[in-house]
Amino acid sequence: MGKLTMRRISYTAGDAADQLQQLCRQLSLQADVVSPRGRALTEKVFGEALTPAQVVERICSDVRQQGLEAVFQYTEKLDKVRLTPETLRVSDKEFDAAHKSAKPAFLETIRRVRNNLLSFQMGLVHRDAILSRRDYHELRLRYQPLRRVGVCVPGGAAAYPSTILMTVCPAQAAGVKEIALVMPPTKNGANNPDLLATCKELGIKEVYRIGGAQAVAALAFRVEGLPAVDMIVGPGNIFVTLAKKYVFGQVAIDCLAGPSEVVVVADDSASPEYIAADLIAQAEHDPASSILITWHEPLLDQVEKALDRQLAKLPRGDLARACLEKFGALVLARDPAQALTWTNLIAPEHLHLATKNADKLVDKIEHAGAIFVGHCAPVALGDYVAGPSHVLPTGGTARFASGLSANDFLRRTSVMMFTQKGLEAMADDVRVLAEKEGLTAHSASVDIRLK
């Protein structure tokens, strides 16, 4: 195994900011990053080389028109599993058996994490707001939970109980009554006992053995045996993400999350070993972006050497090594101000401030999905146990998007009550605006009540 060689970017290059942006665009949705295996499967299933967007459009259109049969056909072609109406949904017996077989220590962890998440998320929930002027009017903003939500849980390279926790708990904190999960019919998906035990522990009774774009389409368009939802949340590969984009408008979605990413901003107080571990933790997702930005130049070589040492000892070291070399970077900034400017330009999913007095830098960060402050706050805490959801905006979308929270599962409705006195007080302003816009019937609807 050769020595790790990561991309270096320095402020001494006039186009350093452009290099950073170009690096980050490699994993954007527009980049169409698909594995060779995925491209080969696309050609086999569709008989031609299609882009991910074209694949998703075909699948979603077929599910919308043909219903459950199209879902079954694509599941057989893509996942090599032939489902029937009877095997589509996980049964109560399967939930019970999985829960019974789960290790007590695992279930205890699930309960502790659930409590962490619910405690945090329930504290965020919006409450009705009322503005009242006596004898004139009462204005209210009312919040209600969504009726039914669909959750996508990946099931490819690994099983992810954390994804179930980080999507279901915020919905439950908001008061959503119906939550349906879709997971691929794989050993890391709907056939995984630990995932089913997690569902049982959280009170989830609807799990369907489907994944990919066909699962997203089934949730959005309603197929036999799977009632449509009002919102779809959860991570997935590029096909799942593009399918969520396709059905947006038919249903709400959380965000268009792409491959995972981290930016570590560090100074001379940071441990090279800690930073290396943080960069590898993202790279083992593969694909993922891992970037170190520092103004302490010796740290670059120190971290690269630490990466080499740690990668040699990890089971997924080869995979993470390739990811770091392709999508990672060690970046030298002129000073702290430039490091933070570049960080805001990237707008990373995860930002780790590994510096002295890191808490004083937080207010200077404008764009980040989640910020981890200080040397004792690795991103893994947020991924698994802290309280905020790990479903976060990627690919620079933290400029305008936010991480999933309980409030995303609430609908706002305005409620307005006026007395005759209140109507009279505002009538003149209605008349002026209605006349300016040429909408005279608006004015008349007020005038008729004042005769």
Protein Blocks (a to p, Z undefined) as FASTA:
>chain_A
ZZdddddddfklmklmmmmmmmmmmmgmklopacfklmmmmmmmnopacdfklmmmmmmm
mmmmnommlmmmmmmmmnopacdfklmpccfklmmmmmmmpcfklmmmmmmmmmmmmmmm
mmmpccddddddehiaccdddddddfbdcddddfklbccfklmmmmmmmmmmnopabdcd
ddddbfklmmlmklmmmmmmnopabdcdbehjklmmmmmnopghiacdfbdcddddfklm
mmmmmmgojaccfbdcddddddddddfkbcfklmmmmmmmmmmnopaddddddfblklmm
mmmmmmmmmmmmpfklmmmmmmmmmmgccdddfblmlmmmmmmmnopabdcdddehklmm
mmmpmbdfbdcedjklcfklmmmmnopacbdceehlmmmpccddfklmpccdddddddfk
lmmmmmmmmmmmmmmnopaklmmmmmmmmZZ
